Amino acid sequence: MAAVATDYRQVNLPAADRGMLDFAVKLTRTPAEVVEADIEALRGLGFDDATIHDIVQVAALFNYYDRLADGMGIDPEPEWDSRPADW
């Protein structure tokens, strides 16, 4: 889990997990660039529309919470700053 949290791209994950995470990163970093082909790619990995909806909802919710915390100057996980580098 620590390796996934640090950089999931460096972990040998099943293709569906990797595709889901790649999509969530794209939705987070460049949401205006998400196109139908991205949704089709998720379908090609075996995700149905209900699950894709859940993926989008969870990514959007976490992005909302992050923006809310940033905008309010809140550090919701201050203990993370003191975690070991190899965590």
PDB file with SEQRES, HELIX, SHEET and CRYST1 records, atoms N, CA, C and O in Angstrom:
SEQRES   1 A   87  MET ALA ALA VAL ALA THR ASP TYR ARG GLN VAL ASN LEU          
SEQRES   2 A   87  PRO ALA ALA ASP ARG GLY MET LEU ASP PHE ALA VAL LYS          
SEQRES   3 A   87  LEU THR ARG THR PRO ALA GLU VAL VAL GLU ALA ASP ILE          
SEQRES   4 A   87  GLU ALA LEU ARG GLY LEU GLY PHE ASP ASP ALA THR ILE          
SEQRES   5 A   87  HIS ASP ILE VAL GLN VAL ALA ALA LEU PHE ASN TYR TYR          
SEQRES   6 A   87  ASP ARG LEU ALA ASP GLY MET GLY ILE ASP PRO GLU PRO          
SEQRES   7 A   87  GLU TRP ASP SER ARG PRO ALA ASP TRP                          
HELIX    1 AA1 ALA A    2  ASP A    7  1                                   6    
HELIX    2 AA2 TYR A    8  GLN A   10  5                                   3    
HELIX    3 AA3 ALA A   15  ARG A   29  1                                  15    
HELIX    4 AA4 PRO A   31  GLU A   33  5                                   3    
HELIX    5 AA5 GLU A   36  GLY A   44  1                                   9    
HELIX    6 AA6 ASP A   49  MET A   72  1                                  24    
HELIX    7 AA7 PRO A   78  SER A   82  5                                   5    
CRYST1    1.000    1.000    1.000  90.00  90.00  90.00 P 1           1          
ATOM      1  N   MET A   1       0.819  -1.190   0.000  1.00  0.00           N  
ATOM      2  CA  MET A   1       0.000   0.000   0.000  1.00  0.00           C  
ATOM      3  C   MET A   1       0.858   1.248   0.000  1.00  0.00           C  
ATOM      4  O   MET A   1       0.535   2.223  -0.678  1.00  0.00           O  
ATOM      5  N   ALA A   2       1.951   1.231   0.753  1.00  0.00           N  
ATOM      6  CA  ALA A   2       2.801   2.421   0.810  1.00  0.00           C  
ATOM      7  C   ALA A   2       3.338   2.764  -0.568  1.00  0.00           C  
ATOM      8  O   ALA A   2       3.396   3.938  -0.936  1.00  0.00           O  
ATOM      9  N   ALA A   3       3.730   1.759  -1.332  1.00  0.00           N  
ATOM     10  CA  ALA A   3       4.253   2.008  -2.675  1.00  0.00           C  
ATOM     11  C   ALA A   3       3.177   2.570  -3.588  1.00  0.00           C  
ATOM     12  O   ALA A   3       3.459   3.440  -4.412  1.00  0.00           O  
ATOM     13  N   VAL A   4       1.958   2.089  -3.454  1.00  0.00           N  
ATOM     14  CA  VAL A   4       0.851   2.611  -4.261  1.00  0.00           C  
ATOM     15  C   VAL A   4       0.584   4.061  -3.889  1.00  0.00           C  
ATOM     16  O   VAL A   4       0.360   4.891  -4.771  1.00  0.00           O  
ATOM     17  N   ALA A   5       0.603   4.380  -2.609  1.00  0.00           N  
ATOM     18  CA  ALA A   5       0.351   5.745  -2.161  1.00  0.00           C  
ATOM     19  C   ALA A   5       1.469   6.689  -2.593  1.00  0.00           C  
ATOM     20  O   ALA A   5       1.224   7.862  -2.871  1.00  0.00           O  
ATOM     21  N   THR A   6       2.692   6.178  -2.648  1.00  0.00           N  
ATOM     22  CA  THR A   6       3.827   7.009  -3.037  1.00  0.00           C  
ATOM     23  C   THR A   6       3.840   7.251  -4.539  1.00  0.00           C  
ATOM     24  O   THR A   6       3.925   8.397  -4.980  1.00  0.00           O  
ATOM     25  N   ASP A   7       3.756   6.182  -5.331  1.00  0.00           N  
ATOM     26  CA  ASP A   7       3.726   6.304  -6.795  1.00  0.00           C  
ATOM     27  C   ASP A   7       3.206   4.998  -7.381  1.00  0.00           C  
ATOM     28  O   ASP A   7       3.968   4.056  -7.601  1.00  0.00           O  
ATOM     29  N   TYR A   8       1.922   4.953  -7.626  1.00  0.00           N  
ATOM     30  CA  TYR A   8       1.293   3.724  -8.113  1.00  0.00           C  
ATOM     31  C   TYR A   8       1.889   3.260  -9.435  1.00  0.00           C  
ATOM     32  O   TYR A   8       1.805   2.078  -9.768  1.00  0.00           O  
ATOM     33  N   ARG A   9       2.492   4.179 -10.195  1.00  0.00           N  
ATOM     34  CA  ARG A   9       3.058   3.819 -11.501  1.00  0.00           C  
ATOM     35  C   ARG A   9       4.281   2.915 -11.364  1.00  0.00           C  
ATOM     36  O   ARG A   9       4.701   2.280 -12.331  1.00  0.00           O  
ATOM     37  N   GLN A  10       4.844   2.862 -10.172  1.00  0.00           N  
ATOM     38  CA  GLN A  10       6.022   2.030  -9.936  1.00  0.00           C  
ATOM     39  C   GLN A  10       5.669   0.655  -9.371  1.00  0.00           C  
ATOM     40  O   GLN A  10       6.557  -0.133  -9.044  1.00  0.00           O  
ATOM     41  N   VAL A  11       4.384   0.373  -9.259  1.00  0.00           N  
ATOM     42  CA  VAL A  11       3.913  -0.883  -8.671  1.00  0.00           C  
ATOM     43  C   VAL A  11       3.309  -1.745  -9.779  1.00  0.00           C  
ATOM     44  O   VAL A  11       2.654  -1.233 -10.687  1.00  0.00           O  
ATOM     45  N   ASN A  12       3.530  -3.035  -9.699  1.00  0.00           N  
ATOM     46  CA  ASN A  12       2.963  -3.973 -10.659  1.00  0.00           C  
ATOM     47  C   ASN A  12       1.499  -4.225 -10.297  1.00  0.00           C  
ATOM     48  O   ASN A  12       1.186  -5.115  -9.506  1.00  0.00           O  
ATOM     49  N   LEU A  13       0.618  -3.431 -10.885  1.00  0.00           N  
ATOM     50  CA  LEU A  13      -0.820  -3.540 -10.617  1.00  0.00           C  
ATOM     51  C   LEU A  13      -1.526  -4.211 -11.786  1.00  0.00           C  
ATOM     52  O   LEU A  13      -1.035  -4.175 -12.915  1.00  0.00           O  
ATOM     53  N   PRO A  14      -2.671  -4.821 -11.523  1.00  0.00           N  
ATOM     54  CA  PRO A  14      -3.488  -5.319 -12.630  1.00  0.00           C  
ATOM     55  C   PRO A  14      -3.857  -4.160 -13.561  1.00  0.00           C  
ATOM     56  O   PRO A  14      -3.968  -3.015 -13.123  1.00  0.00           O  
ATOM     57  N   ALA A  15      -4.042  -4.465 -14.832  1.00  0.00           N  
ATOM     58  CA  ALA A  15      -4.320  -3.432 -15.833  1.00  0.00           C  
ATOM     59  C   ALA A  15      -5.539  -2.583 -15.464  1.00  0.00           C  
ATOM     60  O   ALA A  15      -5.529  -1.369 -15.669  1.00  0.00           O  
ATOM     61  N   ALA A  16      -6.574  -3.201 -14.930  1.00  0.00           N  
ATOM     62  CA  ALA A  16      -7.783  -2.449 -14.573  1.00  0.00           C  
ATOM     63  C   ALA A  16      -7.488  -1.437 -13.466  1.00  0.00           C  
ATOM     64  O   ALA A  16      -7.955  -0.300 -13.520  1.00  0.00           O  
ATOM     65  N   ASP A  17      -6.717  -1.850 -12.468  1.00  0.00           N  
ATOM     66  CA  ASP A  17      -6.374  -0.927 -11.379  1.00  0.00           C  
ATOM     67  C   ASP A  17      -5.531   0.228 -11.902  1.00  0.00           C  
ATOM     68  O   ASP A  17      -5.769   1.385 -11.557  1.00  0.00           O  
ATOM     69  N   ARG A  18      -4.547  -0.090 -12.731  1.00  0.00           N  
ATOM     70  CA  ARG A  18      -3.689   0.950 -13.300  1.00  0.00           C  
ATOM     71  C   ARG A  18      -4.506   1.915 -14.163  1.00  0.00           C  
ATOM     72  O   ARG A  18      -4.323   3.129 -14.076  1.00  0.00           O  
ATOM     73  N   GLY A  19      -5.394   1.387 -14.983  1.00  0.00           N  
ATOM     74  CA  GLY A  19      -6.227   2.238 -15.823  1.00  0.00           C  
ATOM     75  C   GLY A  19      -7.139   3.136 -15.013  1.00  0.00           C  
ATOM     76  O   GLY A  19      -7.323   4.307 -15.345  1.00  0.00           O  
ATOM     77  N   MET A  20      -7.709   2.590 -13.954  1.00  0.00           N  
ATOM     78  CA  MET A  20      -8.574   3.381 -13.083  1.00  0.00           C  
ATOM     79  C   MET A  20      -7.791   4.526 -12.450  1.00  0.00           C  
ATOM     80  O   MET A  20      -8.263   5.663 -12.416  1.00  0.00           O  
ATOM     81  N   LEU A  21      -6.597   4.227 -11.949  1.00  0.00           N  
ATOM     82  CA  LEU A  21      -5.778   5.263 -11.319  1.00  0.00           C  
ATOM     83  C   LEU A  21      -5.305   6.291 -12.334  1.00  0.00           C  
ATOM     84  O   LEU A  21      -5.293   7.487 -12.040  1.00  0.00           O  
ATOM     85  N   ASP A  22      -4.916   5.845 -13.527  1.00  0.00           N  
ATOM     86  CA  ASP A  22      -4.531   6.794 -14.580  1.00  0.00           C  
ATOM     87  C   ASP A  22      -5.681   7.738 -14.896  1.00  0.00           C  
ATOM     88  O   ASP A  22      -5.479   8.941 -15.063  1.00  0.00           O  
ATOM     89  N   PHE A  23      -6.887   7.191 -14.977  1.00  0.00           N  
ATOM     90  CA  PHE A  23      -8.066   8.015 -15.245  1.00  0.00           C  
ATOM     91  C   PHE A  23      -8.295   9.014 -14.119  1.00  0.00           C  
ATOM     92  O   PHE A  23      -8.549  10.190 -14.378  1.00  0.00           O  
ATOM     93  N   ALA A  24      -8.208   8.558 -12.874  1.00  0.00           N  
ATOM     94  CA  ALA A  24      -8.430   9.450 -11.731  1.00  0.00           C  
ATOM     95  C   ALA A  24      -7.406  10.585 -11.715  1.00  0.00           C  
ATOM     96  O   ALA A  24      -7.745  11.721 -11.384  1.00  0.00           O  
ATOM     97  N   VAL A  25      -6.164  10.284 -12.070  1.00  0.00           N  
ATOM     98  CA  VAL A  25      -5.139  11.324 -12.136  1.00  0.00           C  
ATOM     99  C   VAL A  25      -5.473  12.322 -13.240  1.00  0.00           C  
ATOM    100  O   VAL A  25      -5.360  13.531 -13.038  1.00  0.00           O  
ATOM    101  N   LYS A  26      -5.880  11.826 -14.399  1.00  0.00           N  
ATOM    102  CA  LYS A  26      -6.246  12.729 -15.494  1.00  0.00           C  
ATOM    103  C   LYS A  26      -7.425  13.605 -15.094  1.00  0.00           C  
ATOM    104  O   LYS A  26      -7.419  14.808 -15.353  1.00  0.00           O  
ATOM    105  N   LEU A  27      -8.429  13.018 -14.470  1.00  0.00           N  
ATOM    106  CA  LEU A  27      -9.592  13.774 -14.023  1.00  0.00           C  
ATOM    107  C   LEU A  27      -9.191  14.827 -13.000  1.00  0.00           C  
ATOM    108  O   LEU A  27      -9.783  15.905 -12.957  1.00  0.00           O  
ATOM    109  N   THR A  28      -8.206  14.529 -12.186  1.00  0.00           N  
ATOM    110  CA  THR A  28      -7.736  15.457 -11.166  1.00  0.00           C  
ATOM    111  C   THR A  28      -6.900  16.581 -11.761  1.00  0.00           C  
ATOM    112  O   THR A  28      -7.129  17.755 -11.469  1.00  0.00           O  
ATOM    113  N   ARG A  29      -5.941  16.223 -12.589  1.00  0.00           N  
ATOM    114  CA  ARG A  29      -4.975  17.209 -13.088  1.00  0.00           C  
ATOM    115  C   ARG A  29      -5.462  17.997 -14.298  1.00  0.00           C  
ATOM    116  O   ARG A  29      -5.195  19.193 -14.410  1.00  0.00           O  
ATOM    117  N   THR A  30      -6.173  17.332 -15.200  1.00  0.00           N  
ATOM    118  CA  THR A  30      -6.601  17.990 -16.439  1.00  0.00           C  
ATOM    119  C   THR A  30      -8.034  17.578 -16.769  1.00  0.00           C  
ATOM    120  O   THR A  30      -8.264  16.903 -17.772  1.00  0.00           O  
ATOM    121  N   PRO A  31      -8.986  17.970 -15.951  1.00  0.00           N  
ATOM    122  CA  PRO A  31     -10.363  17.500 -16.142  1.00  0.00           C  
ATOM    123  C   PRO A  31     -10.966  17.891 -17.493  1.00  0.00           C  
ATOM    124  O   PRO A  31     -11.791  17.154 -18.031  1.00  0.00           O  
ATOM    125  N   ALA A  32     -10.575  19.013 -18.035  1.00  0.00           N  
ATOM    126  CA  ALA A  32     -11.127  19.434 -19.322  1.00  0.00           C  
ATOM    127  C   ALA A  32     -10.658  18.555 -20.474  1.00  0.00           C  
ATOM    128  O   ALA A  32     -11.224  18.603 -21.566  1.00  0.00           O  
ATOM    129  N   GLU A  33      -9.621  17.751 -20.231  1.00  0.00           N  
ATOM    130  CA  GLU A  33      -9.093  16.872 -21.269  1.00  0.00           C  
ATOM    131  C   GLU A  33      -9.696  15.470 -21.236  1.00  0.00           C  
ATOM    132  O   GLU A  33      -9.369  14.639 -22.083  1.00  0.00           O  
ATOM    133  N   VAL A  34     -10.564  15.198 -20.280  1.00  0.00           N  
ATOM    134  CA  VAL A  34     -11.230  13.892 -20.233  1.00  0.00           C  
ATOM    135  C   VAL A  34     -12.238  13.840 -21.371  1.00  0.00           C  
ATOM    136  O   VAL A  34     -13.094  14.714 -21.509  1.00  0.00           O  
ATOM    137  N   VAL A  35     -12.117  12.793 -22.185  1.00  0.00           N  
ATOM    138  CA  VAL A  35     -12.969  12.632 -23.366  1.00  0.00           C  
ATOM    139  C   VAL A  35     -13.627  11.251 -23.346  1.00  0.00           C  
ATOM    140  O   VAL A  35     -13.300  10.400 -22.519  1.00  0.00           O  
ATOM    141  N   GLU A  36     -14.551  11.056 -24.266  1.00  0.00           N  
ATOM    142  CA  GLU A  36     -15.272   9.779 -24.347  1.00  0.00           C  
ATOM    143  C   GLU A  36     -14.315   8.595 -24.471  1.00  0.00           C  
ATOM    144  O   GLU A  36     -14.601   7.513 -23.957  1.00  0.00           O  
ATOM    145  N   ALA A  37     -13.188   8.789 -25.142  1.00  0.00           N  
ATOM    146  CA  ALA A  37     -12.220   7.695 -25.294  1.00  0.00           C  
ATOM    147  C   ALA A  37     -11.682   7.235 -23.937  1.00  0.00           C  
ATOM    148  O   ALA A  37     -11.347   6.061 -23.776  1.00  0.00           O  
ATOM    149  N   ASP A  38     -11.598   8.132 -22.970  1.00  0.00           N  
ATOM    150  CA  ASP A  38     -11.152   7.745 -21.628  1.00  0.00           C  
ATOM    151  C   ASP A  38     -12.178   6.845 -20.963  1.00  0.00           C  
ATOM    152  O   ASP A  38     -11.824   5.880 -20.285  1.00  0.00           O  
ATOM    153  N   ILE A  39     -13.446   7.162 -21.161  1.00  0.00           N  
ATOM    154  CA  ILE A  39     -14.518   6.327 -20.607  1.00  0.00           C  
ATOM    155  C   ILE A  39     -14.537   4.976 -21.311  1.00  0.00           C  
ATOM    156  O   ILE A  39     -14.707   3.937 -20.672  1.00  0.00           O  
ATOM    157  N   GLU A  40     -14.363   4.995 -22.621  1.00  0.00           N  
ATOM    158  CA  GLU A  40     -14.324   3.740 -23.382  1.00  0.00           C  
ATOM    159  C   GLU A  40     -13.144   2.875 -22.941  1.00  0.00           C  
ATOM    160  O   GLU A  40     -13.253   1.650 -22.895  1.00  0.00           O  
ATOM    161  N   ALA A  41     -12.025   3.506 -22.619  1.00  0.00           N  
ATOM    162  CA  ALA A  41     -10.862   2.749 -22.141  1.00  0.00           C  
ATOM    163  C   ALA A  41     -11.195   2.037 -20.832  1.00  0.00           C  
ATOM    164  O   ALA A  41     -10.798   0.889 -20.627  1.00  0.00           O  
ATOM    165  N   LEU A  42     -11.925   2.719 -19.946  1.00  0.00           N  
ATOM    166  CA  LEU A  42     -12.334   2.073 -18.699  1.00  0.00           C  
ATOM    167  C   LEU A  42     -13.281   0.908 -18.973  1.00  0.00           C  
ATOM    168  O   LEU A  42     -13.178  -0.148 -18.350  1.00  0.00           O  
ATOM    169  N   ARG A  43     -14.194   1.109 -19.901  1.00  0.00           N  
ATOM    170  CA  ARG A  43     -15.094   0.005 -20.271  1.00  0.00           C  
ATOM    171  C   ARG A  43     -14.295  -1.174 -20.825  1.00  0.00           C  
ATOM    172  O   ARG A  43     -14.598  -2.333 -20.542  1.00  0.00           O  
ATOM    173  N   GLY A  44     -13.281  -0.862 -21.612  1.00  0.00           N  
ATOM    174  CA  GLY A  44     -12.427  -1.905 -22.170  1.00  0.00           C  
ATOM    175  C   GLY A  44     -11.659  -2.687 -21.121  1.00  0.00           C  
ATOM    176  O   GLY A  44     -11.238  -3.819 -21.359  1.00  0.00           O  
ATOM    177  N   LEU A  45     -11.480  -2.077 -19.959  1.00  0.00           N  
ATOM    178  CA  LEU A  45     -10.809  -2.749 -18.849  1.00  0.00           C  
ATOM    179  C   LEU A  45     -11.778  -3.540 -17.971  1.00  0.00           C  
ATOM    180  O   LEU A  45     -11.384  -4.163 -16.986  1.00  0.00           O  
ATOM    181  N   GLY A  46     -13.062  -3.496 -18.356  1.00  0.00           N  
ATOM    182  CA  GLY A  46     -14.052  -4.294 -17.636  1.00  0.00           C  
ATOM    183  C   GLY A  46     -14.947  -3.518 -16.696  1.00  0.00           C  
ATOM    184  O   GLY A  46     -15.776  -4.118 -16.012  1.00  0.00           O  
ATOM    185  N   PHE A  47     -14.809  -2.209 -16.639  1.00  0.00           N  
ATOM    186  CA  PHE A  47     -15.663  -1.415 -15.760  1.00  0.00           C  
ATOM    187  C   PHE A  47     -17.000  -1.136 -16.447  1.00  0.00           C  
ATOM    188  O   PHE A  47     -17.041  -0.751 -17.615  1.00  0.00           O  
ATOM    189  N   ASP A  48     -18.086  -1.334 -15.712  1.00  0.00           N  
ATOM    190  CA  ASP A  48     -19.388  -0.980 -16.267  1.00  0.00           C  
ATOM    191  C   ASP A  48     -19.688   0.480 -15.934  1.00  0.00           C  
ATOM    192  O   ASP A  48     -18.949   1.124 -15.189  1.00  0.00           O  
ATOM    193  N   ASP A  49     -20.778   0.990 -16.495  1.00  0.00           N  
ATOM    194  CA  ASP A  49     -21.087   2.412 -16.318  1.00  0.00           C  
ATOM    195  C   ASP A  49     -21.305   2.796 -14.857  1.00  0.00           C  
ATOM    196  O   ASP A  49     -20.917   3.890 -14.447  1.00  0.00           O  
ATOM    197  N   ALA A  50     -21.913   1.926 -14.073  1.00  0.00           N  
ATOM    198  CA  ALA A  50     -22.134   2.229 -12.655  1.00  0.00           C  
ATOM    199  C   ALA A  50     -20.804   2.355 -11.917  1.00  0.00           C  
ATOM    200  O   ALA A  50     -20.643   3.233 -11.069  1.00  0.00           O  
ATOM    201  N   THR A  51     -19.868   1.494 -12.232  1.00  0.00           N  
ATOM    202  CA  THR A  51     -18.561   1.550 -11.581  1.00  0.00           C  
ATOM    203  C   THR A  51     -17.776   2.766 -12.041  1.00  0.00           C  
ATOM    204  O   THR A  51     -17.086   3.397 -11.241  1.00  0.00           O  
ATOM    205  N   ILE A  52     -17.875   3.101 -13.323  1.00  0.00           N  
ATOM    206  CA  ILE A  52     -17.214   4.311 -13.823  1.00  0.00           C  
ATOM    207  C   ILE A  52     -17.792   5.532 -13.120  1.00  0.00           C  
ATOM    208  O   ILE A  52     -17.059   6.450 -12.753  1.00  0.00           O  
ATOM    209  N   HIS A  53     -19.084   5.539 -12.938  1.00  0.00           N  
ATOM    210  CA  HIS A  53     -19.730   6.629 -12.195  1.00  0.00           C  
ATOM    211  C   HIS A  53     -19.130   6.730 -10.792  1.00  0.00           C  
ATOM    212  O   HIS A  53     -18.825   7.827 -10.323  1.00  0.00           O  
ATOM    213  N   ASP A  54     -18.962   5.595 -10.126  1.00  0.00           N  
ATOM    214  CA  ASP A  54     -18.371   5.584  -8.781  1.00  0.00           C  
ATOM    215  C   ASP A  54     -16.937   6.113  -8.802  1.00  0.00           C  
ATOM    216  O   ASP A  54     -16.546   6.877  -7.921  1.00  0.00           O  
ATOM    217  N   ILE A  55     -16.163   5.715  -9.792  1.00  0.00           N  
ATOM    218  CA  ILE A  55     -14.783   6.185  -9.914  1.00  0.00           C  
ATOM    219  C   ILE A  55     -14.752   7.711 -10.022  1.00  0.00           C  
ATOM    220  O   ILE A  55     -13.979   8.381  -9.338  1.00  0.00           O  
ATOM    221  N   VAL A  56     -15.606   8.244 -10.893  1.00  0.00           N  
ATOM    222  CA  VAL A  56     -15.671   9.695 -11.079  1.00  0.00           C  
ATOM    223  C   VAL A  56     -16.119  10.376  -9.783  1.00  0.00           C  
ATOM    224  O   VAL A  56     -15.547  11.389  -9.383  1.00  0.00           O  
ATOM    225  N   GLN A  57     -17.127   9.828  -9.139  1.00  0.00           N  
ATOM    226  CA  GLN A  57     -17.634  10.432  -7.907  1.00  0.00           C  
ATOM    227  C   GLN A  57     -16.569  10.461  -6.811  1.00  0.00           C  
ATOM    228  O   GLN A  57     -16.397  11.479  -6.141  1.00  0.00           O  
ATOM    229  N   VAL A  58     -15.865   9.362  -6.628  1.00  0.00           N  
ATOM    230  CA  VAL A  58     -14.846   9.302  -5.577  1.00  0.00           C  
ATOM    231  C   VAL A  58     -13.700  10.264  -5.888  1.00  0.00           C  
ATOM    232  O   VAL A  58     -13.246  10.988  -5.002  1.00  0.00           O  
ATOM    233  N   ALA A  59     -13.231  10.278  -7.128  1.00  0.00           N  
ATOM    234  CA  ALA A  59     -12.153  11.200  -7.495  1.00  0.00           C  
ATOM    235  C   ALA A  59     -12.597  12.645  -7.298  1.00  0.00           C  
ATOM    236  O   ALA A  59     -11.852  13.458  -6.751  1.00  0.00           O  
ATOM    237  N   ALA A  60     -13.805  12.962  -7.741  1.00  0.00           N  
ATOM    238  CA  ALA A  60     -14.317  14.327  -7.608  1.00  0.00           C  
ATOM    239  C   ALA A  60     -14.485  14.719  -6.143  1.00  0.00           C  
ATOM    240  O   ALA A  60     -14.172  15.846  -5.760  1.00  0.00           O  
ATOM    241  N   LEU A  61     -14.971  13.805  -5.336  1.00  0.00           N  
ATOM    242  CA  LEU A  61     -15.156  14.091  -3.920  1.00  0.00           C  
ATOM    243  C   LEU A  61     -13.824  14.386  -3.239  1.00  0.00           C  
ATOM    244  O   LEU A  61     -13.715  15.352  -2.485  1.00  0.00           O  
ATOM    245  N   PHE A  62     -12.818  13.567  -3.497  1.00  0.00           N  
ATOM    246  CA  PHE A  62     -11.518  13.811  -2.881  1.00  0.00           C  
ATOM    247  C   PHE A  62     -10.908  15.110  -3.391  1.00  0.00           C  
ATOM    248  O   PHE A  62     -10.258  15.827  -2.630  1.00  0.00           O  
ATOM    249  N   ASN A  63     -11.108  15.420  -4.666  1.00  0.00           N  
ATOM    250  CA  ASN A  63     -10.628  16.695  -5.184  1.00  0.00           C  
ATOM    251  C   ASN A  63     -11.335  17.863  -4.500  1.00  0.00           C  
ATOM    252  O   ASN A  63     -10.704  18.864  -4.160  1.00  0.00           O  
ATOM    253  N   TYR A  64     -12.627  17.732  -4.303  1.00  0.00           N  
ATOM    254  CA  TYR A  64     -13.381  18.763  -3.602  1.00  0.00           C  
ATOM    255  C   TYR A  64     -12.829  18.963  -2.193  1.00  0.00           C  
ATOM    256  O   TYR A  64     -12.579  20.097  -1.783  1.00  0.00           O  
ATOM    257  N   TYR A  65     -12.639  17.885  -1.455  1.00  0.00           N  
ATOM    258  CA  TYR A  65     -12.122  17.991  -0.088  1.00  0.00           C  
ATOM    259  C   TYR A  65     -10.735  18.629  -0.071  1.00  0.00           C  
ATOM    260  O   TYR A  65     -10.438  19.456   0.791  1.00  0.00           O  
ATOM    261  N   ASP A  66      -9.892  18.244  -1.020  1.00  0.00           N  
ATOM    262  CA  ASP A  66      -8.553  18.836  -1.087  1.00  0.00           C  
ATOM    263  C   ASP A  66      -8.626  20.338  -1.341  1.00  0.00           C  
ATOM    264  O   ASP A  66      -7.922  21.114  -0.694  1.00  0.00           O  
ATOM    265  N   ARG A  67      -9.487  20.755  -2.292  1.00  0.00           N  
ATOM    266  CA  ARG A  67      -9.616  22.183  -2.594  1.00  0.00           C  
ATOM    267  C   ARG A  67     -10.198  22.932  -1.412  1.00  0.00           C  
ATOM    268  O   ARG A  67      -9.779  24.053  -1.123  1.00  0.00           O  
ATOM    269  N   LEU A  68     -11.151  22.334  -0.728  1.00  0.00           N  
ATOM    270  CA  LEU A  68     -11.745  22.944   0.453  1.00  0.00           C  
ATOM    271  C   LEU A  68     -10.687  23.139   1.541  1.00  0.00           C  
ATOM    272  O   LEU A  68     -10.584  24.219   2.122  1.00  0.00           O  
ATOM    273  N   ALA A  69      -9.915  22.108   1.811  1.00  0.00           N  
ATOM    274  CA  ALA A  69      -8.867  22.206   2.831  1.00  0.00           C  
ATOM    275  C   ALA A  69      -7.812  23.230   2.432  1.00  0.00           C  
ATOM    276  O   ALA A  69      -7.378  24.032   3.259  1.00  0.00           O  
ATOM    277  N   ASP A  70      -7.398  23.205   1.171  1.00  0.00           N  
ATOM    278  CA  ASP A  70      -6.416  24.188   0.711  1.00  0.00           C  
ATOM    279  C   ASP A  70      -6.948  25.607   0.834  1.00  0.00           C  
ATOM    280  O   ASP A  70      -6.241  26.506   1.289  1.00  0.00           O  
ATOM    281  N   GLY A  71      -8.196  25.802   0.427  1.00  0.00           N  
ATOM    282  CA  GLY A  71      -8.800  27.132   0.470  1.00  0.00           C  
ATOM    283  C   GLY A  71      -8.989  27.663   1.870  1.00  0.00           C  
ATOM    284  O   GLY A  71      -8.982  28.875   2.084  1.00  0.00           O  
ATOM    285  N   MET A  72      -9.157  26.769   2.825  1.00  0.00           N  
ATOM    286  CA  MET A  72      -9.349  27.169   4.216  1.00  0.00           C  
ATOM    287  C   MET A  72      -8.049  27.154   5.007  1.00  0.00           C  
ATOM    288  O   MET A  72      -8.029  27.525   6.180  1.00  0.00           O  
ATOM    289  N   GLY A  73      -6.957  26.723   4.365  1.00  0.00           N  
ATOM    290  CA  GLY A  73      -5.674  26.658   5.061  1.00  0.00           C  
ATOM    291  C   GLY A  73      -5.606  25.555   6.094  1.00  0.00           C  
ATOM    292  O   GLY A  73      -4.908  25.667   7.102  1.00  0.00           O  
ATOM    293  N   ILE A  74      -6.346  24.482   5.829  1.00  0.00           N  
ATOM    294  CA  ILE A  74      -6.412  23.356   6.772  1.00  0.00           C  
ATOM    295  C   ILE A  74      -5.442  22.269   6.330  1.00  0.00           C  
ATOM    296  O   ILE A  74      -5.375  21.927   5.149  1.00  0.00           O  
ATOM    297  N   ASP A  75      -4.697  21.732   7.280  1.00  0.00           N  
ATOM    298  CA  ASP A  75      -3.857  20.568   7.017  1.00  0.00           C  
ATOM    299  C   ASP A  75      -4.527  19.390   7.711  1.00  0.00           C  
ATOM    300  O   ASP A  75      -4.286  19.155   8.895  1.00  0.00           O  
ATOM    301  N   PRO A  76      -5.372  18.641   6.988  1.00  0.00           N  
ATOM    302  CA  PRO A  76      -6.163  17.597   7.637  1.00  0.00           C  
ATOM    303  C   PRO A  76      -5.356  16.407   8.140  1.00  0.00           C  
ATOM    304  O   PRO A  76      -5.840  15.634   8.967  1.00  0.00           O  
ATOM    305  N   GLU A  77      -4.139  16.256   7.651  1.00  0.00           N  
ATOM    306  CA  GLU A  77      -3.313  15.119   8.051  1.00  0.00           C  
ATOM    307  C   GLU A  77      -1.909  15.605   8.428  1.00  0.00           C  
ATOM    308  O   GLU A  77      -0.944  15.229   7.764  1.00  0.00           O  
ATOM    309  N   PRO A  78      -1.764  16.433   9.477  1.00  0.00           N  
ATOM    310  CA  PRO A  78      -0.438  16.983   9.801  1.00  0.00           C  
ATOM    311  C   PRO A  78       0.600  15.916  10.129  1.00  0.00           C  
ATOM    312  O   PRO A  78       1.797  16.138   9.950  1.00  0.00           O  
ATOM    313  N   GLU A  79       0.149  14.761  10.607  1.00  0.00           N  
ATOM    314  CA  GLU A  79       1.097  13.691  10.932  1.00  0.00           C  
ATOM    315  C   GLU A  79       1.776  13.139   9.687  1.00  0.00           C  
ATOM    316  O   GLU A  79       2.834  12.518   9.794  1.00  0.00           O  
ATOM    317  N   TRP A  80       1.194  13.348   8.506  1.00  0.00           N  
ATOM    318  CA  TRP A  80       1.805  12.856   7.276  1.00  0.00           C  
ATOM    319  C   TRP A  80       3.119  13.572   6.995  1.00  0.00           C  
ATOM    320  O   TRP A  80       4.000  13.008   6.347  1.00  0.00           O  
ATOM    321  N   ASP A  81       3.264  14.806   7.471  1.00  0.00           N  
ATOM    322  CA  ASP A  81       4.506  15.552   7.244  1.00  0.00           C  
ATOM    323  C   ASP A  81       5.669  14.926   7.981  1.00  0.00           C  
ATOM    324  O   ASP A  81       6.824  15.130   7.607  1.00  0.00           O  
ATOM    325  N   SER A  82       5.377  14.158   9.033  1.00  0.00           N  
ATOM    326  CA  SER A  82       6.449  13.568   9.825  1.00  0.00           C  
ATOM    327  C   SER A  82       6.639  12.080   9.554  1.00  0.00           C  
ATOM    328  O   SER A  82       7.398  11.423  10.266  1.00  0.00           O  
ATOM    329  N   ARG A  83       5.968  11.533   8.544  1.00  0.00           N  
ATOM    330  CA  ARG A  83       6.115  10.114   8.255  1.00  0.00           C  
ATOM    331  C   ARG A  83       7.499   9.852   7.641  1.00  0.00           C  
ATOM    332  O   ARG A  83       8.079  10.731   7.005  1.00  0.00           O  
ATOM    333  N   PRO A  84       8.006   8.661   7.835  1.00  0.00           N  
ATOM    334  CA  PRO A  84       9.316   8.313   7.265  1.00  0.00           C  
ATOM    335  C   PRO A  84       9.305   8.394   5.731  1.00  0.00           C  
ATOM    336  O   PRO A  84       8.274   8.170   5.097  1.00  0.00           O  
ATOM    337  N   ALA A  85      10.422   8.706   5.166  1.00  0.00           N  
ATOM    338  CA  ALA A  85      10.534   8.853   3.708  1.00  0.00           C  
ATOM    339  C   ALA A  85      10.182   7.565   2.998  1.00  0.00           C  
ATOM    340  O   ALA A  85       9.702   7.617   1.865  1.00  0.00           O  
ATOM    341  N   ASP A  86      10.396   6.408   3.608  1.00  0.00           N  
ATOM    342  CA  ASP A  86      10.126   5.139   2.946  1.00  0.00           C  
ATOM    343  C   ASP A  86       8.711   4.635   3.192  1.00  0.00           C  
ATOM    344  O   ASP A  86       8.395   3.494   2.855  1.00  0.00           O  
ATOM    345  N   TRP A  87       7.861   5.463   3.770  1.00  0.00           N  
ATOM    346  CA  TRP A  87       6.498   5.060   4.058  1.00  0.00           C  
ATOM    347  C   TRP A  87       5.724   4.811   2.850  1.00  0.00           C  
ATOM    348  O   TRP A  87       4.547   4.460   2.932  1.00  0.00           O  
TER     349      TRP A  87                                                      
END                                                                             
